[in-house]
Amino acid sequence: MTIHPYLDGNGRAGRLLMNYLLLSAGYPWVTIKNEQRGEYFEALAQAQLDEGIQPFGEFILAILKEASRDNEK
């Protein structure tokens, strides 16, 4: 099973939903930068294929921490 059965659209919709949930909980918006795409897709693949959600959670948490540091400046 995959959450990306189509080449276009599902990733954006998934990130939009993720950001809605983060904002609703008081967290900042998460933006996946181009240089982070490889790590992002690897974390997604692990979650989809190996049912190991922890790498994806750690990836998003690192971005949230980076956003928090940027907001403190």
SULNOR-V280205 format. One record per backbone hydrogen bond with DSSP energy under -0.5 kcal/mol. NH is the residue of the N-H (numbers start at 1). CO is the residue of the C=O. E is the energy in kcal/mol with one decimal. If there is no record, write none. Layout:
nh={NH;NH}
co={CO;CO}
e={E;E}
This chain:
nh={13;14;15;16;17;18;19;20;21;22;23;24;25;26;27;31;33;36;37;40;41;42;43;44;45;46;47;48;49;50;50;52;53;55;57;58;59;60;61;62;63;64;65;66;67;68;69;70;71;72;73;73}
co={9;10;11;12;13;14;15;16;17;18;19;20;21;23;22;29;31;33;34;36;37;38;39;40;41;42;43;44;45;45;46;46;51;52;53;54;55;56;57;58;59;60;61;62;63;64;65;66;67;68;69;70}
e={-2.3;-2.8;-2.6;-2.4;-2.4;-2.6;-2.7;-2.3;-2.3;-2.5;-3.0;-2.4;-1.3;-1.5;-2.9;-0.5;-0.8;-1.9;-1.4;-2.6;-2.9;-2.1;-2.4;-2.4;-2.5;-2.3;-1.9;-2.5;-3.3;-0.6;-1.4;-1.9;-0.8;-0.5;-2.4;-2.8;-2.0;-2.5;-2.5;-2.2;-1.7;-2.4;-2.5;-2.1;-2.4;-2.1;-2.2;-2.3;-2.0;-1.1;-0.8;-0.6}
